[in-house]
Structure formats: structure tokens, C-alpha cells
Amino acid sequence: MTDPTIPSDQTTAEDPPKDQPGVCLRCGASGPVGDDGFCAKCEKALEQACL
């Protein structure tokens, strides 16, 4: 018995489409987010808070 393979045209829920903007995890604003999930404004605020 062999395992069925996943067709290459299907994506998992863990891989969001690259053409859609993300949502900031901190403020909830939609738009470009970094690898950590925060928008540029929130990234700057978090960096300042850590100083």
C-alpha cells in the first residue's frame, strides 16, 4: 500500500498567498508585514520599547 501524494497545485493553510497583504499581529492593520508579522510602525515601536 502506498501513500497518496498531495498534488502540487494545492497549498496548505500555513502558506498564505504571497500576493495578498498581511495583517499586523499587534495593531491589526492590513498591509505589508515583516517576517515576524508586524507592520513597520509596530516594529519600530517594539524596537523602541526594548531600548
ChimeraX attribute file (.defattr): number of C-alpha atoms within 10 A of each C-alpha:
attribute: neighborCount
match mode: 1-to-1
recipient: residues
	/A:1	3
	/A:2	4
	/A:3	5
	/A:4	6
	/A:5	6
	/A:6	8
	/A:7	7
	/A:8	6
	/A:9	5
	/A:10	7
	/A:11	11
	/A:12	6
	/A:13	7
	/A:14	6
	/A:15	7
	/A:16	11
	/A:17	10
	/A:18	7
	/A:19	6
	/A:20	10
	/A:21	13
	/A:22	19
	/A:23	17
	/A:24	21
	/A:25	14
	/A:26	12
	/A:27	11
	/A:28	11
	/A:29	15
	/A:30	13
	/A:31	13
	/A:32	15
	/A:33	19
	/A:34	12
	/A:35	7
	/A:36	9
	/A:37	15
	/A:38	22
	/A:39	22
	/A:40	14
	/A:41	11
	/A:42	17
	/A:43	17
	/A:44	11
	/A:45	10
	/A:46	13
	/A:47	9
	/A:48	9
	/A:49	8
	/A:50	6
	/A:51	5
